[in-house]
Amino acid sequence: MAERPTFDELFAGCRYSAVHLEMRDMYTPDDETYLDWKAGVKFDPVERFRDWYDLVVATVARGVDIRRARVVSEPITDFIRHEYEVTPVLNIPAGEKVRWLPRRRASDLALPGNDFWVFDDKLVRFGFFAGDGTYLGHEITEDPAIVKSCSSAFESVWERATEHGSYQPM
């Protein structure tokens, strides 16, 4: 497994599909945006994540379908509530489709041990995090068996999950 290419390169090379499965209840605990949200500071998520927003807009404009599924514990953590509140003003307007699946409804699904992106059903980018949510790095693979397993896992979550507009977190 290799460490390259970058997200910008992955999205630039993507032709039809980028899917992301998130399964953690906490990410990047020292993230300035999360800490501001937690402190009640008002901010514009699009401006805070302008590079991401522009990348998604440009990718979707080329005809790439971007879907994000989140498997979450309920009641949700503060971090997941932050993501839930940012999603309709950042992810969805950029062109992502987002669904949520309570962890208790995922017990019978075979899911990988790490969050991942699958690009064009050809490449997987795994993200690694410490127990507290600190980002540790990533690996990329094009192994067809791993790509197939991750694609299948994502689709099983997506099929069962609730669209953002209909999901009511506990």
Backbone bond lengths (Angstrom), bond angles and torsions (degrees), N, CA, C in turn:
res aa  C-N    CA-C-N  psi(-1)  N-CA   C-N-CA  omega(-1)  CA-C   N-CA-C  phi
1 M - - - 1.450 - - 1.521 109.32 -
2 A 1.306 115.39 139.18 1.461 121.31 -176.29 1.522 111.17 -107.56
3 E 1.324 117.39 167.04 1.466 123.35 179.65 1.524 112.51 -96.96
4 R 1.287 120.47 -11.69 1.455 122.93 -176.33 1.508 108.98 -115.04
5 P 1.265 121.86 157.97 1.457 133.19 12.10 1.538 112.93 -88.34
6 T 1.336 115.85 175.57 1.463 122.26 178.81 1.526 110.48 -77.10
7 F 1.340 116.38 168.96 1.473 120.12 175.38 1.526 110.72 -58.63
8 D 1.323 117.11 -45.24 1.462 119.35 179.46 1.523 110.98 -57.16
9 E 1.333 116.45 -42.62 1.468 120.42 179.09 1.527 111.15 -68.14
10 L 1.327 117.01 -40.20 1.464 120.00 178.89 1.528 111.06 -61.93
11 F 1.320 116.26 -46.19 1.466 119.49 179.66 1.526 111.54 -68.90
12 A 1.315 117.35 -37.20 1.472 120.29 178.96 1.527 111.16 -63.15
13 G 1.328 116.41 -34.56 1.461 120.14 -179.99 1.515 114.21 -87.61
14 C 1.305 117.43 -6.16 1.460 122.07 -177.30 1.528 109.92 -74.60
15 R 1.331 116.13 134.18 1.460 119.84 -175.78 1.525 113.97 -107.44
16 Y 1.345 118.03 -34.23 1.469 117.43 -175.41 1.524 115.33 -141.24
17 S 1.336 119.85 -23.88 1.457 118.58 -173.81 1.529 112.27 -153.39
18 A 1.331 115.22 133.78 1.463 121.96 171.09 1.528 106.19 -135.56
19 V 1.337 115.87 119.09 1.458 119.93 -179.37 1.519 109.29 -122.54
20 H 1.330 114.48 144.55 1.464 120.23 -175.77 1.521 109.50 -131.22
21 L 1.330 116.47 127.93 1.463 121.50 176.11 1.519 108.38 -112.17
22 E 1.339 115.07 122.07 1.461 123.06 177.41 1.525 107.95 -111.04
23 M 1.334 116.32 132.27 1.460 119.42 -175.87 1.523 113.41 -131.91
24 R 1.307 118.23 8.83 1.465 121.50 -178.17 1.520 110.07 -101.00
25 D 1.328 115.91 157.88 1.462 121.26 177.60 1.519 112.32 -99.38
26 M 1.319 117.14 -2.46 1.458 121.44 179.73 1.517 109.42 -152.13
27 Y 1.312 115.55 133.37 1.461 122.32 175.32 1.522 108.39 -132.55
28 T 1.302 116.19 150.40 1.466 124.11 171.01 1.527 113.69 32.96
29 P 1.335 117.24 71.30 1.462 121.14 -174.50 1.530 114.66 -61.37
30 D 1.317 117.70 -21.68 1.467 121.08 -179.82 1.525 112.64 -97.40
31 D 1.341 117.27 10.29 1.454 121.18 -179.29 1.531 110.39 -61.55
32 E 1.316 116.31 127.22 1.467 121.74 -176.85 1.528 112.13 -58.51
33 T 1.313 117.09 -40.33 1.462 120.26 -178.65 1.523 110.94 -66.07
34 Y 1.325 116.79 -43.50 1.460 120.37 177.38 1.528 110.66 -62.26
35 L 1.312 116.76 -45.21 1.465 120.48 -179.69 1.528 111.20 -64.05
36 D 1.336 117.87 -39.23 1.467 120.99 175.65 1.523 110.35 -63.03
37 W 1.324 116.96 -46.12 1.464 121.51 179.00 1.532 109.41 -57.67
38 K 1.320 115.64 -47.20 1.465 120.57 -178.30 1.535 111.16 -61.87
39 A 1.341 116.76 -33.13 1.461 121.92 -179.37 1.530 112.25 -84.96
40 G 1.344 117.27 -2.03 1.456 120.67 179.44 1.515 114.53 82.74
41 V 1.324 117.62 12.93 1.463 121.76 178.03 1.532 108.75 -73.42
42 K 1.315 116.91 129.82 1.470 121.41 178.41 1.529 109.35 -80.64
43 F 1.326 116.33 138.01 1.465 120.96 179.08 1.523 108.60 -155.51
44 D 1.320 115.14 162.58 1.457 122.11 177.18 1.534 107.81 -98.15
45 P 1.341 118.56 109.17 1.462 120.28 -178.41 1.525 113.65 -57.96
46 V 1.328 117.00 -34.09 1.464 119.04 179.60 1.524 110.14 -63.99
47 E 1.316 116.77 -42.07 1.464 119.29 178.62 1.530 111.03 -68.79
48 R 1.302 117.41 -36.59 1.468 120.72 179.13 1.530 111.47 -66.70
49 F 1.321 115.33 -34.92 1.470 120.72 -177.18 1.527 110.59 -118.35
50 R 1.313 116.13 40.45 1.473 121.94 -175.49 1.522 111.86 -55.05
51 D 1.333 118.89 -43.62 1.468 120.47 -178.91 1.529 111.17 -61.38
52 W 1.347 115.54 -43.39 1.471 119.42 179.28 1.524 110.23 -65.57
53 Y 1.310 116.12 -48.04 1.464 121.54 -179.34 1.524 110.40 -55.65
54 D 1.321 116.91 -50.52 1.471 121.12 -178.75 1.523 111.51 -63.68
55 L 1.337 116.97 -37.90 1.462 120.66 178.07 1.525 111.07 -62.78
56 V 1.317 117.01 -44.36 1.462 120.98 -179.92 1.528 110.51 -67.39
57 V 1.327 117.31 -46.02 1.467 120.76 179.00 1.526 110.41 -55.94
58 A 1.323 117.04 -48.07 1.470 121.08 -178.37 1.531 111.27 -65.02
59 T 1.319 116.92 -38.63 1.463 120.78 -178.85 1.524 110.68 -68.56
60 V 1.316 117.09 -45.20 1.466 121.50 178.44 1.530 110.03 -64.37
61 A 1.319 117.61 -37.34 1.471 121.34 179.23 1.529 111.72 -61.79
62 R 1.340 116.33 -25.70 1.474 120.23 177.09 1.524 111.60 -83.27
63 G 1.342 117.62 -0.19 1.459 120.94 177.71 1.518 114.92 97.89
64 V 1.331 117.31 10.71 1.466 120.78 179.30 1.528 108.96 -83.88
65 D 1.313 116.20 131.54 1.461 123.10 176.67 1.525 108.16 -87.24
66 I 1.339 117.58 117.76 1.459 121.92 179.70 1.524 108.33 -111.15
67 R 1.342 114.65 120.25 1.462 120.41 179.57 1.520 109.67 -125.54
68 R 1.322 115.25 141.80 1.460 122.66 179.89 1.525 107.64 -129.54
69 A 1.329 116.49 127.76 1.462 121.78 176.33 1.525 108.32 -120.34
70 R 1.324 115.12 136.36 1.462 120.95 -178.70 1.522 109.46 -121.31
71 V 1.331 115.77 121.94 1.455 122.24 173.13 1.524 105.56 -95.46
72 V 1.341 116.50 120.94 1.460 120.27 -172.18 1.522 112.31 -131.20
73 S 1.328 114.59 147.48 1.463 120.68 172.37 1.523 108.20 -78.16
74 E 1.316 115.74 147.21 1.464 120.69 174.77 1.526 108.28 -125.50
75 P 1.333 117.28 137.16 1.455 125.49 2.16 1.537 110.58 -64.84
76 I 1.336 115.27 148.85 1.460 120.27 -175.44 1.531 110.81 -72.82
77 T 1.312 115.27 154.13 1.464 121.96 176.88 1.527 109.65 -77.03
78 D 1.327 115.71 166.75 1.462 120.06 175.26 1.522 110.86 -57.41
79 F 1.328 117.35 -40.52 1.461 118.76 -178.06 1.529 111.10 -63.75
80 I 1.316 116.77 -42.50 1.470 119.89 179.65 1.530 110.07 -67.15
81 R 1.321 118.66 -36.98 1.466 120.40 175.25 1.528 109.91 -61.10
82 H 1.326 116.95 -41.12 1.466 121.75 175.34 1.527 110.01 -57.65
83 E 1.332 117.54 -48.62 1.469 120.51 178.29 1.529 110.83 -61.07
84 Y 1.324 116.02 -42.48 1.465 120.56 -179.48 1.531 110.74 -59.82
85 E 1.323 117.44 -42.55 1.460 121.07 -178.45 1.525 112.65 -74.40
86 V 1.315 118.02 -28.69 1.465 121.44 179.57 1.545 111.44 -80.86
87 T 1.314 117.22 -30.27 1.472 121.80 -175.38 1.529 113.93 -51.22
88 P 1.355 121.01 -47.68 1.465 119.44 -176.52 1.530 114.40 -74.88
89 V 1.326 117.52 -9.12 1.467 119.14 178.06 1.521 112.40 -111.28
90 L 1.327 118.03 -7.64 1.464 121.53 179.49 1.527 111.62 -124.30
91 N 1.313 116.89 -67.74 1.460 121.09 -172.84 1.521 113.26 -63.42
92 I 1.313 116.44 -51.60 1.465 120.01 -175.05 1.536 111.81 -68.02
93 P 1.337 119.94 -46.13 1.465 118.73 176.69 1.540 113.58 -61.35
94 A 1.330 117.16 -28.21 1.466 119.99 177.58 1.521 111.30 -71.50
95 G 1.340 116.79 -23.39 1.458 120.35 178.07 1.517 114.75 122.46
96 E 1.324 117.31 1.21 1.464 119.88 176.57 1.524 109.81 -74.90
97 K 1.324 115.50 149.47 1.455 122.15 168.28 1.522 105.49 -103.82
98 V 1.333 116.90 131.58 1.461 120.79 -173.66 1.525 110.24 -128.52
99 R 1.329 114.88 133.47 1.464 121.22 175.33 1.524 109.59 -131.43
100 W 1.346 114.37 157.33 1.458 123.28 -177.02 1.526 109.69 -124.69
101 L 1.331 116.37 139.52 1.457 121.41 177.27 1.530 108.84 -132.88
102 P 1.331 117.25 115.24 1.465 118.88 174.58 1.539 109.83 -58.97
103 R 1.301 115.88 135.37 1.470 121.82 -176.50 1.528 112.09 -53.90
104 R 1.341 118.10 -35.59 1.464 120.74 -178.62 1.525 111.91 -63.64
105 R 1.343 116.82 -19.98 1.477 120.90 178.31 1.530 112.06 -93.86
106 A 1.344 116.81 4.07 1.474 120.73 -178.42 1.525 112.27 -111.15
107 S 1.325 117.86 5.89 1.469 121.26 -172.64 1.515 113.77 -59.38
108 D 1.311 117.72 -32.22 1.462 119.73 -177.16 1.530 112.82 -94.57
109 L 1.326 117.93 8.68 1.463 121.48 178.94 1.529 110.34 -96.05
110 A 1.315 116.64 139.85 1.464 121.62 175.72 1.526 107.65 -87.44
111 L 1.350 115.74 109.48 1.457 120.88 -176.04 1.524 110.24 -121.30
112 P 1.339 117.40 143.53 1.465 120.46 176.72 1.529 111.01 -61.84
113 G 1.302 117.05 164.51 1.451 122.37 -178.19 1.512 115.02 -79.08
114 N 1.332 117.85 -7.72 1.456 121.46 -177.40 1.524 110.98 -135.24
115 D 1.322 115.05 153.72 1.461 120.49 172.71 1.532 108.52 -61.70
116 F 1.333 115.56 155.88 1.459 117.85 -179.22 1.518 111.65 -157.46
117 W 1.313 114.17 161.79 1.463 125.03 166.58 1.524 106.85 -115.02
118 V 1.325 117.43 143.16 1.462 122.64 169.52 1.523 106.71 -120.37
119 F 1.328 116.15 126.69 1.458 122.32 -179.94 1.519 109.64 -110.54
120 D 1.339 115.94 120.64 1.471 123.78 175.73 1.530 113.38 52.30
121 D 1.314 117.32 29.37 1.471 121.87 -179.13 1.527 112.13 52.83
122 K 1.353 115.92 31.30 1.467 120.81 -178.80 1.518 113.43 -128.14
123 L 1.325 117.09 -23.79 1.458 120.76 -171.22 1.523 109.37 -144.42
124 V 1.339 116.38 139.24 1.458 122.21 177.17 1.527 108.66 -117.94
125 R 1.328 114.83 135.94 1.462 121.51 172.87 1.524 107.13 -116.58
126 F 1.336 116.63 109.30 1.454 121.92 176.80 1.521 109.29 -86.49
127 G 1.342 116.96 138.71 1.455 121.82 173.77 1.519 109.18 -107.66
128 F 1.338 116.68 137.69 1.459 121.69 -178.17 1.518 110.16 -114.73
129 F 1.337 115.57 135.94 1.460 122.67 -176.78 1.520 110.05 -135.03
130 A 1.319 115.76 147.14 1.464 121.43 173.13 1.531 108.44 -73.14
131 G 1.312 116.64 170.11 1.454 121.20 179.82 1.514 113.77 -56.90
132 D 1.328 117.52 -32.86 1.469 120.88 179.90 1.523 112.92 -85.29
133 G 1.334 117.83 0.52 1.460 121.68 178.80 1.509 115.19 98.21
134 T 1.323 117.86 -1.74 1.458 120.67 178.38 1.523 109.80 -65.17
135 Y 1.326 115.96 131.09 1.464 121.65 179.80 1.521 109.79 -68.67
136 L 1.336 116.81 131.08 1.457 122.17 -177.93 1.521 113.85 -111.57
137 G 1.314 117.65 -14.94 1.463 120.02 -178.35 1.512 111.37 137.53
138 H 1.319 114.87 -170.36 1.457 119.63 -178.17 1.525 109.88 -150.74
139 E 1.313 114.02 166.21 1.460 121.87 173.32 1.518 108.19 -138.42
140 I 1.306 114.43 151.42 1.464 121.11 179.68 1.518 108.88 -122.30
141 T 1.318 114.80 139.11 1.461 120.01 175.88 1.518 109.99 -138.54
142 E 1.308 114.51 149.63 1.467 121.52 172.07 1.524 110.66 -116.55
143 D 1.320 116.65 14.01 1.458 121.54 178.88 1.530 108.17 -58.69
144 P 1.341 118.06 118.67 1.470 120.45 -175.65 1.526 114.34 -57.22
145 A 1.317 118.36 -35.05 1.465 120.30 -179.54 1.531 110.46 -68.63
146 I 1.318 117.33 -39.64 1.463 120.93 179.16 1.526 110.07 -70.16
147 V 1.319 116.79 -42.18 1.467 120.61 177.68 1.524 109.71 -59.50
148 K 1.311 117.37 -45.71 1.467 121.38 -179.62 1.524 111.06 -62.92
149 S 1.330 116.89 -43.52 1.464 121.50 179.71 1.535 110.99 -62.26
150 C 1.327 116.99 -45.15 1.462 120.72 -179.37 1.525 111.50 -68.25
151 S 1.316 116.83 -40.95 1.466 120.02 177.68 1.519 110.91 -61.47
152 S 1.318 116.14 -42.95 1.462 120.93 178.59 1.528 110.98 -64.75
153 A 1.326 116.82 -42.34 1.467 120.61 178.58 1.523 110.23 -61.41
154 F 1.334 116.23 -46.18 1.454 119.07 -179.95 1.529 110.43 -59.52
155 E 1.317 117.21 -48.29 1.469 120.71 -177.15 1.525 111.44 -62.57
156 S 1.335 118.07 -34.82 1.463 119.59 179.13 1.526 110.48 -67.27
157 V 1.336 117.25 -37.91 1.458 120.64 176.18 1.521 109.61 -69.21
158 W 1.319 117.67 -46.83 1.462 122.35 -176.70 1.526 111.05 -57.53
159 E 1.322 116.29 -44.02 1.470 121.54 -178.74 1.531 111.81 -61.04
160 R 1.304 116.97 -36.16 1.452 122.29 -175.63 1.532 113.10 -90.56
161 A 1.308 117.46 -21.96 1.463 122.21 -172.96 1.525 112.64 -75.32
162 T 1.325 114.63 164.39 1.470 123.43 -178.36 1.521 109.79 -103.62
163 E 1.326 116.32 134.87 1.469 120.04 177.15 1.526 109.80 -58.58
164 H 1.334 114.92 149.21 1.459 119.96 -175.82 1.532 112.06 -51.84
165 G 1.319 117.97 -46.80 1.458 120.99 -176.07 1.513 114.26 -63.23
166 S 1.310 117.48 -20.66 1.468 121.42 -179.54 1.525 113.53 -104.26
167 Y 1.309 116.90 -11.78 1.476 120.22 -178.66 1.534 110.32 -79.54
168 Q 1.315 114.88 129.60 1.470 121.84 176.62 1.523 107.41 -117.10
169 P 1.338 117.59 103.61 1.457 118.74 -177.14 1.524 112.76 -69.03
170 M 1.299 114.99 150.29 1.469 121.27 176.48 1.519 108.46 -93.91
